Amino acid sequence: MPDFWASSGYRLLAVGSDGRLTVTDDFLRALLLRPELAPIPESCAAELALHDRLVAAPRTAVAPTEVAALVDEDARENYAIWLRFRDRLTAAPSLEAAYVALFRDGVDVPPTFVHQLTQILLRHILGADADPLHARAAEMLFRPQKIAVLEDGAVMAADQTSVELYSTAGSFGSLGELLRQNQTPLRTVDLDVVDADNKDSYWDRDERFDLAVSLNRGRPALDGLCRVLERWIEHFLGVAVTIKPQREIDDKRWVWHVGLDAEASSLLNDLYNGADVADDRMGRLLCLFQLDFTNPADMRAPIAGRPVYLAMAMDADQRLRLKPQNLLLNLPLARQQ
């Protein structure tokens, strides 16, 4: 297995004795080389000096007046964001702690930083023996997906950015056009799909994000997503759970649920409260899951032993935007994390 997602910056971090990630100066330097911060020919002398100083010592203190002295407005904004992000990362005992605090305190950095942290943490959790289908399923936690529901009931997910980039150019095969228009019958399309029989091909294109997967019950990618979510929860929260797909919630004692995205959260809330849900919203529901705690004592005492229901749903534009942080903040734990 290759060292997948190499450009994420994972290898620039250190692993502590507790198995959690520690921010290094090299990782901070890599952030400074992003296009938003790397100097350009038009950069002023103050910007060049600030960048050089931070590359040499990424944790050095920077006064607000130094940022204000930058001539370019975008540069001032980008440095202010980076410094705020850096301070969050370096103040926390681990990258995991910084990640959770980011959502508890209120996200104040661009989505690209959040997605990078999510990818890095997933890379760490998947480890050196990752299954390629688990890695592809994990992409859904940090890259929005475009969904197509085909004539035969197959539900396909492909990376939204890749679909938008390649569909009109034709270099994404017929998959991009299918997902862009969602009108082509399955029998006329040669889908570029990763599944159990060709999963090792993922390692040759792990950073191209151009493989589609089936989200139907019984397909290995959906099972892979369940395993990834289980490991995500155990790594962060220290509790063991099992997650499995469900066809419906047939539970008169339904007591807890968590949406894996904004659409699913709203939908589950309405269903739980007995509100009428329009057919078009129900049609956006992609998957239901049941989560069970291996040790009921890890749950809040009044509901210990009861299942937790999860769901994911696409929006009106057939996009799936998972929020894995929901599982870190909203599960009914016996102890506060």
C-alpha positions in Angstrom: 0.0 0.0 0.0 1.5 3.4 -1.0 1.6 6.4 1.4 -1.7 7.7 0.3 -2.9 11.3 0.5 0.7 12.4 0.6 0.0 16.0 -0.1 -2.2 16.4 2.9 0.7 17.1 5.2 0.2 14.1 7.4 3.8 13.1 7.3 4.9 16.5 8.6 3.2 15.9 11.9 4.5 13.9 14.9 2.6 11.1 16.7 2.6 11.5 20.5 2.8 8.7 23.0 -1.0 8.8 23.3 -1.4 8.1 19.6 -2.5 11.7 18.8 -1.0 14.1 16.4 1.3 17.0 17.4 1.8 20.1 15.2 5.4 20.6 14.1 7.2 23.6 12.6 7.5 21.8 9.3 3.7 21.5 9.1 3.3 25.2 9.8 5.8 26.0 7.2 3.9 23.9 4.7 0.8 26.0 5.4 2.8 29.1 4.7 3.6 27.8 1.2 0.0 27.6 0.2 -1.0 29.8 -2.7 -2.9 32.1 -0.4 0.3 33.0 1.5 3.2 32.3 -0.8 4.8 35.5 -2.0 4.2 36.7 -5.6 6.1 39.2 -7.7 3.8 42.0 -6.6 4.3 41.3 -2.9 5.4 44.3 -0.9 8.6 44.4 1.1 6.7 44.1 4.4 5.0 41.0 3.2 8.2 39.4 2.0 9.9 40.1 5.3 7.0 38.7 7.3 6.9 35.6 5.2 10.6 35.0 5.5 10.5 35.5 9.3 7.6 33.0 9.7 9.2 30.4 7.5 12.3 30.6 9.6 10.3 30.5 12.9 6.7 29.6 12.3 5.6 30.1 15.9 7.1 33.6 16.2 4.8 36.3 17.5 3.4 38.8 15.0 1.9 42.1 16.1 -1.3 43.3 14.5 0.6 46.4 13.2 2.8 44.1 11.2 -0.2 42.6 9.4 -1.7 46.0 8.9 1.5 47.2 7.2 1.0 44.8 4.3 -0.1 46.8 1.2 -2.3 44.2 -0.4 -5.8 43.8 1.3 -6.0 40.1 0.4 -2.6 39.5 1.9 -3.6 41.2 5.2 -6.8 39.1 5.4 -4.9 35.8 4.6 -2.2 36.4 7.1 -4.8 37.3 9.8 -6.6 34.0 9.1 -3.4 32.0 9.1 -2.2 33.5 12.3 -5.5 32.8 14.0 -5.4 29.2 12.7 -1.8 28.7 13.8 -2.6 30.0 17.3 -5.4 27.5 17.5 -3.2 24.6 16.5 -0.3 25.4 18.7 -2.4 26.2 21.8 -4.0 22.8 21.8 -2.3 19.6 23.2 -3.0 17.8 20.0 -4.4 18.2 16.5 -7.4 16.2 17.6 -8.0 18.6 20.5 -7.6 21.6 18.2 -10.1 20.1 15.8 -12.8 19.5 18.3 -12.3 23.0 19.9 -12.7 24.5 16.5 -16.3 23.4 16.3 -17.1 23.9 20.0 -15.8 27.5 19.9 -17.1 28.4 16.5 -15.4 27.9 13.2 -13.4 31.0 12.3 -11.3 29.7 9.4 -12.1 28.9 5.8 -13.5 25.5 4.9 -10.3 24.5 3.2 -8.5 24.4 6.5 -11.2 22.4 8.1 -11.2 19.9 5.2 -7.4 19.6 5.4 -7.5 18.8 9.1 -10.3 16.2 8.6 -8.3 14.5 5.8 -5.1 14.4 7.9 -7.0 13.0 10.9 -8.6 10.4 8.7 -5.3 9.5 7.3 -4.0 8.9 10.8 -7.0 6.9 11.8 -7.0 4.7 8.8 -3.3 3.9 9.4 -0.8 1.8 7.5 -3.1 -1.0 6.7 -6.0 0.9 5.2 -8.5 -0.8 2.9 -8.7 1.2 -0.3 -12.5 1.2 -0.2 -12.4 2.6 3.3 -10.1 5.4 2.1 -12.5 6.2 -0.8 -15.4 6.2 1.7 -13.4 8.5 4.0 -13.1 11.0 1.2 -16.8 11.8 1.7 -16.0 13.2 5.1 -13.8 16.0 3.7 -14.8 16.4 0.1 -18.4 17.2 -1.0 -20.0 14.5 -3.3 -22.3 14.8 -6.2 -25.1 12.2 -6.1 -26.9 10.5 -9.0 -29.9 8.1 -8.5 -30.1 5.9 -11.6 -33.0 4.3 -13.3 -32.4 0.9 -11.7 -32.2 2.4 -8.2 -28.4 2.6 -7.9 -27.2 5.5 -5.9 -23.8 6.7 -7.1 -21.5 9.3 -5.4 -18.6 11.1 -7.1 -16.4 13.9 -6.0 -18.2 17.2 -6.7 -15.1 19.1 -7.7 -14.0 16.4 -10.1 -17.4 16.2 -11.7 -17.5 19.9 -12.2 -14.0 20.0 -13.6 -14.2 17.2 -16.0 -17.9 16.8 -17.0 -17.9 19.5 -19.6 -14.4 18.7 -20.9 -15.3 15.1 -21.4 -12.1 13.8 -19.8 -14.0 12.3 -16.9 -15.6 9.7 -19.2 -19.4 9.6 -19.2 -19.6 9.6 -15.4 -19.2 13.4 -15.2 -22.0 14.1 -17.7 -24.2 11.5 -15.9 -23.8 13.2 -12.6 -24.1 16.6 -14.0 -27.4 16.0 -15.7 -28.6 12.8 -13.9 -30.6 11.8 -17.0 -28.6 9.1 -18.6 -29.8 5.5 -18.1 -27.2 3.2 -16.4 -27.1 0.8 -19.3 -25.7 3.4 -21.6 -23.0 4.6 -19.3 -19.5 3.1 -18.7 -19.1 4.2 -15.1 -15.6 4.6 -13.6 -16.5 3.0 -10.3 -14.3 1.5 -7.6 -15.7 -1.6 -6.0 -14.5 -4.9 -4.3 -13.2 -6.4 -7.5 -11.0 -3.4 -8.5 -10.4 -1.6 -5.2 -6.6 -1.8 -5.4 -6.7 0.6 -8.3 -7.5 3.3 -5.8 -3.9 3.5 -4.7 -2.8 4.6 -8.2 -5.1 7.6 -8.1 -5.7 8.4 -4.4 -5.3 12.1 -4.9 -7.2 12.4 -8.2 -10.5 12.0 -6.4 -12.1 10.7 -9.6 -13.6 7.4 -8.6 -17.3 6.9 -8.0 -18.8 4.5 -5.5 -22.2 3.0 -4.9 -24.0 4.0 -1.7 -26.6 1.2 -1.9 -27.1 -1.2 1.0 -24.9 -4.2 0.7 -22.3 -2.5 -1.4 -18.7 -2.5 0.1 -18.3 1.3 0.0 -21.2 1.8 2.3 -19.9 -0.8 4.6 -16.5 0.9 4.4 -18.1 4.2 5.5 -19.6 2.5 8.6 -16.2 1.2 9.5 -14.5 4.6 9.0 -17.2 6.3 11.2 -16.7 3.6 13.9 -12.9 4.3 14.0 -13.4 8.0 13.9 -15.6 7.9 17.0 -13.3 5.5 18.9 -10.2 7.6 18.1 -11.7 10.8 19.3 -14.1 9.7 22.0 -12.5 6.5 23.3 -15.7 4.5 23.0 -16.4 1.5 20.8 -19.5 1.5 18.7 -21.0 -0.5 15.8 -22.7 1.1 12.9 -24.9 -0.6 10.3 -27.2 0.5 7.6 -31.0 0.4 8.2 -34.0 0.5 5.9 -36.1 2.5 8.3 -36.5 3.7 11.8 -39.2 1.4 13.3 -38.8 2.2 16.9 -41.5 3.4 19.3 -38.8 4.3 21.8 -36.7 6.3 19.4 -34.7 8.5 21.8 -31.6 9.9 20.0 -30.4 10.7 16.5 -27.6 12.5 14.8 -27.6 13.8 11.3 -24.4 13.4 9.4 -25.1 16.5 7.4 -27.3 19.6 7.6 -30.0 18.1 5.4 -30.2 14.9 7.4 -30.2 16.7 10.7 -33.2 18.8 9.7 -35.0 15.7 8.3 -34.4 13.5 11.3 -35.6 16.3 13.6 -38.8 16.7 11.7 -39.5 12.9 11.6 -38.7 12.6 15.3 -41.2 15.4 16.1 -43.9 13.9 13.9 -43.9 16.8 11.4 -45.1 16.3 7.9 -42.2 15.8 5.5 -42.7 16.5 1.8 -42.0 13.7 -0.6 -39.2 15.6 -2.3 -37.3 15.9 1.0 -37.8 12.3 1.8 -36.4 11.5 -1.6 -33.2 13.2 -0.7 -32.6 10.7 2.2 -29.7 8.5 1.1 -29.0 6.2 4.0 -30.1 5.5 7.5 -27.9 3.9 10.1 -28.1 2.4 13.5 -25.3 3.1 16.0 -25.0 0.9 19.1 -22.5 1.5 21.9 -20.5 -1.7 22.7 -20.6 -0.8 26.4 -24.0 0.8 27.3 -22.3 2.4 30.3 -20.6 4.8 27.9 -24.0 6.4 27.2 -26.0 8.7 29.4 -27.7 6.6 32.0 -31.4 7.4 31.1 -30.9 6.0 27.6 -28.1 3.5 28.1 -28.5 0.6 25.7 -30.8 2.4 23.3 -29.8 2.7 19.6 -28.7 6.0 18.1 -30.0 6.6 14.6 -27.9 8.3 12.0 -28.7 9.6 8.5 -27.2 11.2 5.5 -29.1 13.1 2.8 -28.3 15.1 -0.3 -29.5 18.7 -0.8 -31.8 20.0 -3.5 -28.8 20.2 -5.9 -27.9 16.6 -5.2 -24.9 17.4 -3.2 -23.8 15.5 -0.1 -21.8 17.5 2.5 -21.0 15.3 5.4 -20.1 16.8 8.8 -18.1 14.2 10.8 -17.8 16.7 13.6 -21.5 16.0 14.4 -20.5 12.6 15.7 -17.9 14.2 18.1 -20.3 16.8 19.5 -23.7 15.2 19.5 -23.5 11.6 20.7 -25.2 10.9 24.2 -22.0 10.2 26.1 -22.0 9.4 29.8 -19.0 11.8 30.3 -18.3 15.1 28.8 -15.4 15.0 26.4 
